[in-house]
Amino acid sequence: MIPFDATTFAANSSPFYTGFAIANLNQTSANITCTARDQNGSVIPNAVSVSPLNPLGHWANYLFPALSGMRGTLDCAANANIAAAALRFIGTNAFSSLPVITK
């Protein structure tokens, strides 16, 4: 689970971007399902779609149009061992890492 922010930074009107990457640690394919929820906990349908990962494969993205203007969480589950990393960008000026919470 990771937080996301797709709003605008008021100080300079730069967009926030949340990007994340997933790596399959297994020798078999991995299927990942991600559920996006807004700051009130409501599901945002079809917000994030992750293609099946090949053995030892990876996937990354930061463009999620359905999340535009929102904040919330992304909760992803997989049928295999995976690793994830998340980054938040403020326009092209700054970035930071985000916590990935395992369940």
VOTIKOL-732295 format. One record per residue: residue in one letter; residue number from 0; y, z, x of N, C-alpha, C, O, CB in turn. Coordinates in Angstrom, 3 decimals. Glycine has a CB too. Example, Ala and Ser with C-alpha at 12.3 -4.5 7.8 and 13.67 -1.06 7.14 Angstrom:
<nodes>
 type seq  n.north     n.up   n.east ca.north    ca.up  ca.east  c.north     c.up   c.east  o.north     o.up   o.east cb.north    cb.up  cb.east
    a   0   -5.690    7.800   13.190   -4.500    7.800   12.300   -3.300    7.800   13.200   -3.319    8.465   14.236   -4.473    9.046   11.308
    s   1   -2.250    7.080   12.850   -1.060    7.140   13.670    0.030    7.870   12.900    1.138    8.039   13.409   -0.598    5.725   14.084
</nodes>
This chain:
<nodes>
 type seq  n.north     n.up   n.east ca.north    ca.up  ca.east  c.north     c.up   c.east  o.north     o.up   o.east cb.north    cb.up  cb.east
    m   0   -1.165    0.000    0.855    0.000    0.000    0.000    1.232    0.000    0.904    1.309    0.757    1.872   -0.004    1.227   -0.974
    i   1    2.200   -0.871    0.567    3.455   -0.906    1.316    4.628   -0.987    0.343    4.494   -1.530   -0.754    3.479   -2.107    2.304
    p   2    5.778   -0.445    0.744    6.973   -0.617   -0.073    7.541   -2.017    0.154    7.358   -2.594    1.227    8.033    0.471    0.258
    f   3    8.222   -2.560   -0.840    8.929   -3.822   -0.638   10.337   -3.694   -1.189   10.604   -2.895   -2.087    8.178   -5.002   -1.314
    d   4   11.230   -4.496   -0.632   12.617   -4.545   -1.086   13.060   -5.998   -1.000   13.111   -6.569    0.090   13.551   -3.601   -0.230
    a   5   13.377   -6.591   -2.129   13.845   -7.984   -2.179   15.220   -8.039   -2.836   15.550   -8.983   -3.554   12.836   -8.885   -2.953
    t   6   16.021   -6.987   -2.567   17.374   -6.934   -3.113   18.353   -7.427   -2.046   17.945   -8.081   -1.086   17.736   -5.485   -3.582
    t   7   19.631   -7.121   -2.206   20.666   -7.542   -1.266   21.315   -6.311   -0.643   21.606   -5.338   -1.338   21.731   -8.427   -1.969
    f   8   21.539   -6.359    0.658   22.213   -5.288    1.384   23.702   -5.365    1.061   24.377   -6.319    1.447   21.960   -5.396    2.931
    a   9   24.206   -4.368    0.360   25.579   -4.398   -0.157   26.636   -4.499    0.947   27.680   -5.116    0.738   25.838   -3.158   -0.986
    a  10   26.387   -3.912    2.100   27.398   -3.874    3.161   27.805   -5.253    3.669   28.961   -5.462    4.037   26.888   -3.060    4.310
    n  11   26.867   -6.189    3.692   27.209   -7.530    4.199   26.610   -8.662    3.361   26.633   -9.819    3.783   26.738   -7.669    5.635
    s  12   26.085   -8.349    2.202   25.497   -9.325    1.272   24.308  -10.097    1.839   24.002  -11.198    1.381   26.546  -10.302    0.849
    s  13   23.647   -9.524    2.823   22.441  -10.144    3.379   21.234   -9.778    2.525   21.140   -8.650    2.041   22.220   -9.704    4.850
    p  14   20.313  -10.714    2.336   19.105  -10.398    1.565   18.143   -9.548    2.381   18.026   -9.711    3.596   18.406  -11.685    1.106
    f  15   17.463   -8.647    1.703   16.338   -7.944    2.312   15.102   -8.824    2.139   14.919   -9.448    1.094   16.126   -6.517    1.667
    y  16   14.265   -8.872    3.155   12.973   -9.551    3.085   11.905   -8.568    3.518   12.093   -7.830    4.485   12.948  -10.838    3.974
    t  17   10.799   -8.553    2.820    9.640   -7.763    3.223    8.521   -8.742    3.543    8.110   -9.540    2.700    9.208   -6.737    2.103
    g  18    8.046   -8.667    4.759    6.937   -9.527    5.170    5.750   -8.670    5.559    5.909   -7.548    6.038    7.349  -10.447    6.341
    f  19    4.567   -9.206    5.350    3.393   -8.482    5.811    2.302   -9.441    6.224    2.240  -10.587    5.778    2.884   -7.542    4.734
    a  20    1.442   -8.937    7.090    0.333   -9.721    7.625   -0.954   -8.936    7.441   -0.969   -7.707    7.515    0.559  -10.071    9.124
    i  21   -2.028   -9.667    7.201   -3.350   -9.070    7.030   -4.317   -9.792    7.948   -4.315  -11.021    8.024   -3.826   -9.144    5.543
    a  22   -5.147   -9.024    8.647   -6.180   -9.589    9.506   -7.546   -9.132    9.008   -7.743   -7.963    8.679   -5.963   -9.174   10.988
    n  23   -8.481  -10.070    8.960   -9.865   -9.772    8.582  -10.604   -9.323    9.839  -10.690  -10.077   10.808  -10.568  -11.021    7.920
    l  24  -11.132   -8.117    9.832  -11.828   -7.574   11.001  -13.323   -7.837   10.977  -14.046   -7.402   11.873  -11.587   -6.095   11.097
    n  25  -13.794   -8.551    9.951  -15.229   -8.781    9.774  -15.664  -10.176   10.198  -14.848  -11.082   10.365  -15.608   -8.557    8.337
    q  26  -16.970  -10.320   10.365  -17.578  -11.617   10.669  -17.887  -12.395    9.396  -18.480  -13.471    9.464  -18.856  -11.427   11.487
    t  27  -17.493  -11.867    8.231  -17.673  -12.551    6.954  -16.310  -12.725    6.285  -15.347  -12.057    6.663  -18.650  -11.760    6.028
    s  28  -16.222  -13.599    5.313  -14.960  -13.846    4.609  -14.487  -12.590    3.874  -15.286  -11.741    3.479  -15.120  -15.011    3.615
    a  29  -13.171  -12.499    3.704  -12.582  -11.363    2.992  -11.742  -11.874    1.826  -10.988  -12.836    1.967  -11.717  -10.494    3.950
    n  30  -11.878  -11.228    0.688  -11.049  -11.528   -0.480  -10.085  -10.360   -0.675  -10.497   -9.202   -0.737  -11.927  -11.767   -1.771
    i  31   -8.807  -10.682   -0.769   -7.768   -9.665   -0.907   -7.043   -9.866   -2.227   -6.674  -10.987   -2.575   -6.772   -9.719    0.279
    t  32   -6.839   -8.783   -2.957   -6.084   -8.802   -4.204   -4.907   -7.850   -4.043   -5.085   -6.684   -3.692   -6.981   -8.402   -5.430
    c  33   -3.699   -8.356   -4.304   -2.504   -7.521   -4.198   -1.833   -7.403   -5.564   -1.641   -8.389   -6.275   -1.516   -8.104   -3.155
    t  34   -1.483   -6.168   -5.905   -0.770   -5.896   -7.144    0.618   -5.387   -6.785    0.761   -4.395   -6.071   -1.538   -4.864   -8.034
    a  35    1.648   -6.083   -7.291    3.031   -5.665   -7.073    3.485   -4.839   -8.267    3.208   -5.178   -9.417    3.966   -6.893   -6.859
    r  36    4.186   -3.753   -7.977    4.763   -2.911   -9.024    6.241   -2.705   -8.719    6.626   -2.509   -7.566    4.017   -1.539   -9.129
    d  37    7.068   -2.750   -9.766    8.488   -2.512   -9.572    8.740   -1.016   -9.379    7.801   -0.221   -9.387    9.300   -3.053  -10.769
    q  38   10.001   -0.636   -9.206   10.319    0.767   -8.913    9.993    1.712  -10.063    9.982    2.929   -9.877   11.778    0.896   -8.568
    n  39    9.729    1.169  -11.248    9.314    1.989  -12.386    7.797    2.028  -12.559    7.291    2.691  -13.463    9.956    1.468  -13.655
    g  40    7.068    1.315  -11.689    5.611    1.296  -11.757    5.027    0.195  -12.610    3.808    0.116  -12.765    5.133    2.582  -12.263
    s  41    5.879   -0.668  -13.174    5.379   -1.778  -13.996    4.847   -2.899  -13.119    5.456   -3.246  -12.107    6.487   -2.313  -14.921
    v  42    3.709   -3.465  -13.509    3.096   -4.563  -12.754    3.966   -5.813  -12.857    4.465   -6.152  -13.930    1.661   -4.858  -13.271
    i  43    4.137   -6.491  -11.719    4.834   -7.776  -11.669    3.741   -8.835  -11.539    3.162   -8.987  -10.464    5.886   -7.847  -10.463
    p  44    3.448   -9.572  -12.618    2.319  -10.502  -12.609    2.466  -11.620  -11.576    3.554  -12.161  -11.380    2.152  -11.107  -13.978
    n  45    1.363  -11.952  -10.928    1.268  -13.095  -10.007    2.332  -13.086   -8.917    2.798  -14.149   -8.508    1.370  -14.380  -10.781
    a  46    2.722  -11.919   -8.443    3.797  -11.821   -7.460    3.348  -12.190   -6.050    4.091  -12.837   -5.313    4.358  -10.424   -7.457
    v  47    2.145  -11.788   -5.673    1.646  -12.029   -4.317    0.229  -12.564   -4.413   -0.646  -11.945   -5.020    1.694  -10.728   -3.449
    s  48    0.017  -13.718   -3.809   -1.305  -14.334   -3.798   -1.755  -14.527   -2.351   -1.078  -15.187   -1.562   -1.293  -15.693   -4.561
    v  49   -2.890  -13.951   -2.017   -3.434  -14.054   -0.664   -4.698  -14.908   -0.719   -5.630  -14.601   -1.462   -3.737  -12.638   -0.059
    s  50   -4.722  -15.965    0.061   -5.910  -16.828    0.136   -7.054  -16.065    0.787   -6.818  -15.158    1.585   -5.605  -18.131    0.931
    p  51   -8.308  -16.427    0.453   -9.439  -15.783    1.134   -9.308  -15.948    2.650   -8.915  -17.006    3.143  -10.787  -16.378    0.642
    l  52   -9.638  -14.897    3.365   -9.534  -14.929    4.823  -10.872  -15.283    5.444  -11.904  -14.708    5.097   -9.042  -13.580    5.362
    n  53  -10.846  -16.227    6.357  -12.044  -16.581    7.104  -12.484  -15.394    7.955  -11.695  -14.476    8.181  -11.794  -17.826    7.987
    p  54  -13.724  -15.395    8.428  -14.150  -14.345    9.350  -13.177  -14.253   10.527  -12.874  -15.258   11.170  -15.590  -14.613    9.855
    l  55  -12.695  -13.050   10.802  -11.727  -12.776   11.869  -10.421  -13.556   11.692   -9.673  -13.736   12.654  -12.339  -13.110   13.219
    g  56  -10.145  -14.013   10.483   -8.930  -14.777   10.196   -7.760  -13.887    9.832   -7.883  -12.664    9.766   -9.184  -15.754    9.080
    h  57   -6.624  -14.522    9.596   -5.426  -13.768    9.248   -4.564  -14.539    8.253   -4.767  -15.731    8.024   -4.618  -13.442   10.505
    w  58   -3.602  -13.834    7.672   -2.656  -14.395    6.704   -1.353  -13.627    6.847   -1.368  -12.427    7.122   -3.210  -14.314    5.227
    a  59   -0.216  -14.310    6.663    1.092  -13.638    6.706    2.070  -14.403    5.826    1.968  -15.621    5.681    1.632  -13.538    8.172
    n  60    3.032  -13.669    5.232    4.071  -14.308    4.431    5.203  -13.319    4.206    5.026  -12.110    4.350    3.503  -14.813    3.078
    y  61    6.358  -13.843    3.853    7.492  -13.008    3.477    8.257  -13.587    2.293    9.234  -12.992    1.836    8.425  -12.837    4.659
    l  62    7.829  -14.726    1.798    8.504  -15.378    0.677    7.714  -15.152   -0.610    6.648  -15.733   -0.810    8.678  -16.893    0.948
    f  63    8.258  -14.298   -1.480    7.608  -13.968   -2.740    8.656  -14.070   -3.857    9.260  -13.061   -4.221    6.961  -12.533   -2.689
    p  64    8.881  -15.275   -4.405    9.948  -15.486   -5.398    9.886  -14.560   -6.611   10.928  -14.199   -7.158    9.902  -16.895   -5.875
    a  65    8.696  -14.172   -7.037    8.575  -13.310   -8.219    9.150  -11.915   -7.976    9.413  -11.184   -8.931    7.113  -13.196   -8.635
    l  66    9.348  -11.536   -6.715    9.873  -10.215   -6.383   11.384  -10.208   -6.183   11.972   -9.145   -5.979    9.200   -9.700   -5.140
    s  67   12.009  -11.351   -6.236   13.445  -11.474   -5.966   14.269  -10.499   -6.812   14.120  -10.435   -8.032   13.909  -12.908   -6.230
    g  68   15.129   -9.751   -6.146   15.997   -8.805   -6.820   15.350   -7.478   -7.163   15.964   -6.655   -7.842   16.509   -9.413   -8.047
    m  69   14.121   -7.248   -6.710   13.382   -6.031   -7.085   13.018   -5.189   -5.871   13.049   -5.646   -4.728   12.114   -6.398   -7.850
    r  70   12.674   -3.948   -6.166   12.090   -3.018   -5.194   10.825   -2.451   -5.819   10.699   -2.377   -7.041   13.101   -1.868   -4.796
    g  71    9.887   -2.052   -4.960    8.670   -1.454   -5.492    7.613   -1.312   -4.424    7.918   -1.057   -3.260    8.135   -2.276   -6.638
    t  72    6.357   -1.480   -4.831    5.235   -1.368   -3.898    4.270   -2.528   -4.076    4.168   -3.123   -5.149    4.500   -0.036   -4.093
    l  73    3.576   -2.829   -3.006    2.474   -3.788   -3.010    1.207   -3.000   -2.698    1.120   -2.333   -1.667    2.705   -4.962   -1.968
    d  74    0.240   -3.082   -3.582   -1.017   -2.374   -3.419   -2.111   -3.422   -3.268   -2.435   -4.134   -4.219   -1.302   -1.411   -4.626
    c  75   -2.674   -3.513   -2.074   -3.682   -4.540   -1.790   -5.049   -3.898   -1.561   -5.160   -2.830   -0.959   -3.272   -5.378   -0.556
    a  76   -6.075   -4.567   -2.052   -7.454   -4.121   -1.875   -8.278   -5.292   -1.362   -7.982   -6.448   -1.663   -8.046   -3.563   -3.207
    a  77   -9.304   -4.990   -0.590  -10.145   -6.038   -0.007  -11.611   -5.648   -0.100  -11.958   -4.475   -0.235   -9.753   -6.300    1.461
    n  78  -12.456   -6.659   -0.024  -13.898   -6.423   -0.031  -14.457   -6.359    1.390  -15.670   -6.426    1.588  -14.612   -7.519   -0.827
    a  79  -13.572   -6.229    2.371  -13.983   -6.214    3.776  -13.026   -5.304    4.549  -12.005   -4.859    4.025  -13.994   -7.667    4.381
    n  80  -13.380   -5.043    5.795  -12.497   -4.288    6.683  -11.298   -5.156    7.047  -11.467   -6.260    7.564  -13.252   -3.824    7.965
    i  81  -10.096   -4.668    6.783   -8.892   -5.424    7.127   -7.909   -4.509    7.847   -8.030   -3.285    7.802   -8.239   -6.040    5.857
    a  82   -6.938   -5.122    8.508   -5.814   -4.405    9.110   -4.553   -5.070    8.594   -4.558   -6.263    8.289   -5.874   -4.419   10.694
    a  83   -3.468   -4.305    8.492   -2.222   -4.860    7.959   -1.027   -4.323    8.729   -1.068   -3.226    9.286   -2.077   -4.535    6.463
    a  84    0.037   -5.117    8.750    1.322   -4.717    9.327    2.409   -5.226    8.399    2.275   -6.293    7.799    1.509   -5.275   10.790
    a  85    3.484   -4.462    8.282    4.574   -4.855    7.389    5.909   -4.691    8.099    6.098   -3.766    8.888    4.549   -4.021    6.087
    l  86    6.837   -5.608    7.807    8.185   -5.585    8.390    9.220   -5.788    7.300    8.979   -6.498    6.323    8.335   -6.671    9.484
    r  87   10.382   -5.156    7.475   11.502   -5.375    6.567   12.637   -5.968    7.384   12.970   -5.475    8.462   11.942   -4.045    5.852
    f  88   13.228   -7.038    6.854   14.345   -7.707    7.508   15.590   -7.593    6.649   15.516   -7.669    5.423   14.014   -9.183    7.784
    i  89   16.733   -7.412    7.295   18.021   -7.486    6.611   18.653   -8.786    7.085   19.238   -8.848    8.167   18.949   -6.218    6.914
    g  90   18.529   -9.828    6.260   19.002  -11.160    6.663   18.385  -11.540    7.990   17.181  -11.385    8.193   20.544  -11.200    6.759
    t  91   19.213  -12.039    8.894   18.747  -12.379   10.248   19.300  -11.403   11.270   19.249  -11.664   12.472   19.155  -13.813   10.621
    n  92   19.832  -10.272   10.794   20.527   -9.341   11.685   19.682   -8.171   12.180   19.908   -7.687   13.289   21.718   -8.806   10.991
    a  93   18.735   -7.712   11.406   17.988   -6.519   11.796   16.610   -6.526   11.149   16.393   -7.160   10.117   18.757   -5.242   11.406
    f  94   15.679   -5.804   11.779   14.368   -5.616   11.164   13.797   -4.273   11.586   14.198   -3.695   12.596   13.405   -6.762   11.550
    s  95   12.856   -3.792   10.795   12.162   -2.545   11.102   10.743   -2.647   10.568   10.438   -3.481    9.716   12.905   -1.311   10.493
    s  96    9.888   -1.782   11.088    8.522   -1.747   10.575    8.494   -0.896    9.317    9.390   -0.085    9.082    7.532   -1.195   11.641
    l  97    7.463   -1.087    8.516    7.257   -0.314    7.295    5.916    0.360    7.357    4.996   -0.163    7.986    7.356   -1.202    6.044
    p  98    5.772    1.511    6.724    4.474    2.175    6.720    3.464    1.416    5.858    3.803    0.893    4.797    4.618    3.611    6.220
    v  99    2.244    1.369    6.325    1.123    0.865    5.538    0.261    2.066    5.228   -0.271    2.702    6.138    0.310   -0.265    6.295
    i 100    0.118    2.383    3.958   -0.602    3.571    3.541   -2.022    3.173    3.145   -2.216    2.362    2.239    0.128    4.282    2.367
    t 101   -2.999    3.741    3.819   -4.393    3.435    3.476   -4.895    4.432    2.443   -4.436    5.572    2.377   -5.296    3.461    4.740
    k 102   -5.832    3.981    1.651   -6.410    4.841    0.614   -7.825    5.206    0.963   -8.481    5.927    0.210   -6.369    4.160   -0.750
</nodes>
